[in-house]
Amino acid sequence: MKKSVYMFLFCLMTIGVALSCREEKTAGEKIEDGVEEIGDGIEEGAEEIEDEIDDATDDHQ
């Protein structure tokens, strides 16, 4: 019985330590990440359009 109580407490403490080590992002960092994701999405979209244009012009030559 005593061992199971100790194991339970050990697990609880381990989870507590693991959760307290997470980094919290500031609002500025969250905004910066969002802007980067939008920029990446725009860049990918432009590359897809470029590929489609290249494919269309290759078909007509």
C-alpha positions as CSV (number, residue, x, y, z in Angstrom):
1,M,0.0,0.0,0.0
2,K,2.8,2.4,0.9
3,K,4.6,1.7,-2.4
4,S,1.5,2.5,-4.4
5,V,1.1,5.9,-2.6
6,Y,4.7,6.7,-3.2
7,M,4.4,5.8,-6.9
8,F,1.3,8.0,-7.2
9,L,3.0,10.9,-5.6
10,F,6.1,10.4,-7.8
11,C,4.0,10.4,-10.9
12,L,2.1,13.5,-9.8
13,M,5.4,15.4,-9.1
14,T,6.9,14.2,-12.4
15,I,3.9,15.5,-14.3
16,G,4.0,18.8,-12.4
17,V,7.7,19.4,-13.2
18,A,7.2,18.5,-16.8
19,L,4.3,20.9,-17.2
20,S,6.0,23.8,-15.4
21,C,9.0,23.6,-17.8
22,R,7.0,24.7,-20.8
23,E,7.8,28.0,-22.4
24,E,5.1,30.5,-22.6
25,K,5.1,32.8,-25.6
26,T,4.4,36.5,-25.3
27,A,1.8,38.2,-27.4
28,G,4.5,39.6,-29.7
29,E,6.0,36.2,-30.3
30,K,2.6,34.8,-31.1
31,I,2.0,37.6,-33.6
32,E,5.4,37.1,-35.2
33,D,4.7,33.4,-35.6
34,G,1.4,34.1,-37.2
35,V,2.9,36.6,-39.6
36,E,5.6,34.1,-40.6
37,E,3.0,31.4,-41.2
38,I,1.0,33.8,-43.4
39,G,4.1,34.7,-45.4
40,D,5.0,31.1,-45.9
41,G,1.4,30.4,-47.1
42,I,1.6,33.3,-49.6
43,E,5.0,32.1,-50.8
44,E,3.7,28.5,-51.3
45,G,0.7,29.8,-53.2
46,A,2.8,31.9,-55.5
47,E,5.0,28.9,-56.3
48,E,2.0,26.8,-57.1
49,I,0.7,29.5,-59.4
50,E,4.1,29.7,-61.1
51,D,4.1,26.0,-61.6
52,E,0.6,26.0,-63.1
53,I,1.6,28.8,-65.5
54,D,4.7,26.9,-66.5
55,D,2.7,23.8,-67.1
56,A,0.1,25.7,-69.2
57,T,2.8,27.4,-71.4
58,D,4.6,24.1,-71.9
59,D,1.4,22.4,-73.2
60,H,0.9,25.1,-75.8
61,Q,4.4,25.2,-77.3
